[in-house]
Amino acid sequence: MSIGLFFLVIDPTFKKLQAIQVDASRYANVLDQAKQLERIRDNLLNEYNTIDEASREKLKKLLPDEVDTVRLVMDINDIARQHSLIVRGLNLATDNKAKKNTPAGELQEIGFGFGVEASYDEFISFMKALERSLRIIDVVSINITAGKDDRYNFAVNAKIYWMK
């Protein structure tokens, strides 16, 4: 009778208890990981909060969290205006590498191009100012054609970046 009781009641109950203990151990590990992630998040948030607002704005301009084409056009036009130049035909590439299902924190890029008519020295000065701006811009190519007098037509192709 006790052998039958062992096989019919105690053994199955003991196996269920062992399975529950394994599950409880897994849940405890997951909770520990969640607490660790909360501590990391809190530490990062505290570090972020120590950065002053002006520096945060500079960081956001350096590596924005979205493509702000209006801001890009305004920035390039402002720099050109400071050098008495006019930007022509500023356009964004339609085959950009932005993917809608890209995970957060992934670096994205988009190509754009524009033209400007200037002397060589004016163009170099404009490009140096563009380089000193906070926005990260990689110049991919520059095509130069002769213009009138001592002026040239510069066609610039470049890329900008943002963090999704």
N, C-alpha and C positions, 0 to 999 in steps of 0.2 A: 504494500500500500504506500509506504513512504517513497519507494522508487518511482511509482506511478505519479505520486504527487510532485516529486522532483522534476520529472520529464514533462508533465502536463502543465504545471503552474510555475514553479520556481525558476526553472531554466529559461522559459520564454520571457518571464518578467525580468530576470537578470540581464538577458540580452537587450531588452528594450531599455533598461536602465543604463547599460553601457553606451547604447546609441545616443541616448539623451545626454549623457556626460560628454560624449564627443562633440555633439552639437553645442552644448553649453561652452565647451572649451573654444570652439571656433568663434562663437558670438563674443566671448571675452576678448579674444585676439582682435576681432574687428573693432570692438569698443576701444581697446587700447590704441589701435591705429587711428581711430577717429579723434581721440583725445590728443594724440601726438600731432595730427594735422591741425587741430584747433590751436595748439600752442604755436606751431609754425606760422599759421595765419595771423595770430595775435602779434607775434614778434614782427612779422613783415608789415602789418598795419601800423604798429608803433614806429617802426623805421620810416615808413611812408609819411606818417604824421609829423616827423621831425624835419621834413623837407619844407622849406618856406614856399609860399604860394608862387612867388616870382620864379623860383627854380622849377616848380612843377609845370608852370606854363612854358618855360623853355624846353623842358623835357617833352612836353606834349607837342610842341612845334617841331622838335628834332625828330621824334618818332610818333606821329599821331596814331590814334586808334581807328581812324577811318580815312578814306580818300576825300579830301576837301579840295575839290577842283577850283572852287571859287577863291579860296585862300591862296592856292598855288598861283592862279592867274594874277591875283592882286599883288602877291609878293614879287613875282617876276616883273610885273609892270612897274611897281614902285622902284625896284632896283634899276630898271632901264631908265625910268624918268629921272632918277638921281644922276644919270650919266647922259642926259639929254638924248636918249634913244627911244625909238618906238618899236614895240614888239608886234610882229605881224604873224598871223596864222597860227596862234597857239592852239594845238590840238592834242587830245589824249588818244592813245592807242586803243583801238576797240578790242584787240586780242590780248588784253591784259592777263596776267597770271593769277588774278584773284579767283579763288574758288569759293563758292558759296558754302560748301560743307567743310571748309578748312577748320581745324581745331583752333581754339583761342590760344593766343601766344605765338602763333605762326607768323613769320615775317612775310609780308606781301609786297609786290612791286607792280608798278604800272609805267609804261613808256609814254612819253610825250615829246612833242617837237614844237619848235617855233623858229621864226626868222627875224633877223634884225639887220638893218643897214647901218654901217659904221666904218670909221677908219680902223686900221689895225690896232692902234693904240687905244682907241675908245672901246673896242671890243675886248681887248685884254683887260682893261680896267673894269668893264662890266662883268666879265667872267670871274675876276678876282673877287668882286663884290658878291657875286652869286655864290662863290665858294665860301665866303665868310658868313653867309646867312646861316641861320640855325637849321634850316631844312636840309636833310640829306638828299643831295642830287648827284647822281652818277652820270656824267656826260659820256654817251656812247659813241657819238660821231659828230663831226663838224664839217660841213661842206661849204666851200668858199668859192664864190664866183665874182668876177670883176663887175664893178658898178661904174657910176659916173665919177669923174675926177679921181680923187684919192680915196674913194670909198669902195667898200666891198659888201656883197650880200652874204650873210652868214646864216646857214641853216643848221640848227642845233637839234640833235636827238639825244634824249636823256631818259633817266628813270628816277622815280621817287619811290619811297618805301613807307610802309606803315605796319603797325603791329595789330593784327586782328584780335 
